[in-house]
Every structure is written in structure tokens, then in C-alpha cells.
């Protein structure tokens, strides 16, 4: 029997609360998000730091979501929360 392993994606999935959409963020940029939240934990007025990412769009052919790599966007870090 073969060994099953998990294959790590190059992207992490976050939810943007303001735009109500899912966002794919590169792993290196996701580390910046973790540092941002640790630095500003419990503060009311968090700065408007931005991070590049890609929005998920609906694929009509397969009736699923896919990452839209054709249109890179920027998102405010304070509007993002990690999807578990």
C-alpha cells in the first residue's frame, strides 16, 4: 500500500470581510500577516498595511472556485482572516 502524504499548496486561503470574498495569499506573504497580527494584537486602530493576493472566482464549467491569477489585487491585512 502506498504512503499518503499531504502536498502543501504555495498559497494560503484568507477571507476578506469587507469585500466578502476568499483570497489566495502566497505563503511568504502569509508570514507577514502573522507578524502584523502579533504586533497589533488587541489594538483598536490598526494601520492600513496592504498585501498582494488573488481573488477566488467561480468556475462555471466545473461549478467550483478557482484562483484568478490573471488579476492580482491588493488587500488590507486588517480585513483578512485565515480560513481553517
Sine and cosine of phi, psi and omega as CSV:
sin_phi,cos_phi,sin_psi,cos_psi,sin_omega,cos_omega
0.00,0.00,0.67,-0.74,-0.04,-1.00
-0.96,0.28,0.37,-0.93,0.03,-1.00
-1.00,0.01,0.80,-0.59,0.05,-1.00
-1.00,0.04,0.70,-0.71,0.04,-1.00
-0.70,-0.71,0.42,-0.91,0.05,-1.00
-1.00,-0.01,0.69,-0.73,0.03,-1.00
-0.98,-0.21,0.87,-0.49,-0.02,-1.00
-0.97,0.26,0.71,-0.71,0.07,-1.00
-0.99,0.17,0.38,-0.92,0.06,-1.00
-0.98,0.18,-0.10,1.00,-0.08,-1.00
-0.79,-0.62,0.50,-0.87,0.13,-0.99
-0.93,-0.38,0.51,-0.86,-0.08,-1.00
-0.99,-0.17,0.78,-0.63,0.04,-1.00
-0.80,-0.60,0.42,-0.91,0.09,-1.00
-0.96,-0.27,0.74,-0.67,0.07,-1.00
-0.99,-0.11,0.91,-0.42,-0.07,-1.00
-0.95,0.31,-0.57,0.82,-0.03,-1.00
-0.95,0.33,-0.70,0.71,-0.04,-1.00
-1.00,-0.05,-0.08,1.00,0.01,-1.00
0.78,0.63,0.86,0.51,0.02,-1.00
-0.53,-0.85,0.25,-0.97,0.10,-1.00
-1.00,-0.07,0.56,-0.83,-0.09,-1.00
-0.74,-0.67,0.67,-0.75,0.10,-1.00
-0.98,-0.18,0.84,-0.55,-0.01,-1.00
-0.88,-0.47,0.71,-0.70,0.03,-1.00
-0.88,0.47,0.51,-0.86,-0.07,-1.00
-0.85,0.53,-0.63,0.78,0.01,-1.00
-0.90,0.45,-0.63,0.77,0.03,-1.00
-0.96,0.29,-0.49,0.87,0.02,-1.00
-0.91,0.42,-0.51,0.86,0.06,-1.00
-0.90,0.44,-0.58,0.81,0.04,-1.00
-0.91,0.42,-0.58,0.82,0.02,-1.00
-0.91,0.42,-0.68,0.73,0.01,-1.00
-0.89,0.46,-0.68,0.74,0.02,-1.00
-0.90,0.44,-0.66,0.75,0.01,-1.00
-0.86,0.51,-0.75,0.67,-0.04,-1.00
-0.94,0.35,-0.55,0.83,0.07,-1.00
-0.92,0.40,-0.65,0.76,-0.04,-1.00
-0.93,0.36,-0.60,0.80,-0.11,-0.99
-0.94,-0.35,0.43,0.91,-0.04,-1.00
-0.89,0.45,0.79,-0.61,0.06,-1.00
0.99,0.17,0.04,1.00,-0.01,-1.00
-1.00,0.00,0.58,-0.81,0.00,-1.00
-0.98,0.20,-0.76,0.65,-0.05,-1.00
-0.99,-0.13,1.00,-0.05,0.01,-1.00
-1.00,-0.03,0.58,-0.81,-0.02,-1.00
-0.92,0.39,0.30,-0.95,-0.04,-1.00
-1.00,-0.03,0.80,0.60,0.06,-1.00
-0.92,0.40,0.61,-0.79,-0.01,-1.00
-0.89,-0.46,0.36,-0.93,-0.04,-1.00
-0.58,-0.81,0.61,-0.79,0.02,-1.00
-0.97,0.22,0.48,-0.88,0.02,-1.00
-0.18,-0.98,-0.05,-1.00,-0.02,-1.00
-0.78,-0.63,0.69,-0.73,-0.01,-1.00
-0.99,0.13,0.55,-0.83,0.13,-0.99
-0.99,0.11,0.68,-0.73,0.06,-1.00
-0.81,-0.59,0.37,-0.93,0.00,-1.00
-0.99,0.15,0.76,-0.65,0.06,-1.00
-1.00,-0.09,0.95,-0.31,-0.07,-1.00
-0.91,0.42,-0.55,0.83,-0.05,-1.00
-0.90,0.44,-0.70,0.72,-0.05,-1.00
-0.97,-0.24,-0.02,1.00,0.00,-1.00
0.81,0.59,0.78,0.62,0.01,-1.00
-0.53,-0.85,0.00,-1.00,0.04,-1.00
-0.99,-0.13,0.56,-0.83,0.09,-1.00
-0.63,-0.78,0.36,-0.93,0.01,-1.00
-0.99,0.14,0.75,-0.66,0.00,-1.00
-1.00,-0.04,1.00,0.02,-0.03,-1.00
-0.96,0.28,-0.25,0.97,-0.03,-1.00
-0.95,0.30,-0.39,0.92,-0.07,-1.00
-0.79,-0.61,0.99,0.10,0.08,-1.00
-0.93,0.36,0.63,-0.78,-0.03,-1.00
-0.79,-0.62,0.18,-0.98,0.13,-0.99
-0.89,-0.45,0.57,-0.82,-0.05,-1.00
-0.74,-0.67,0.54,-0.84,0.10,-1.00
-0.97,0.23,0.74,-0.68,-0.05,-1.00
-0.89,0.47,-0.60,0.80,-0.06,-1.00
-0.92,0.39,-0.29,0.96,0.03,-1.00
-1.00,0.01,-0.07,1.00,-0.09,-1.00
-0.98,-0.19,0.61,-0.80,0.17,-0.99
-0.66,-0.75,0.62,-0.79,-0.10,-1.00
-0.95,0.32,0.67,-0.74,0.07,-1.00
-1.00,0.02,0.77,-0.63,-0.04,-1.00
-1.00,-0.08,0.00,0.00,0.00,0.00
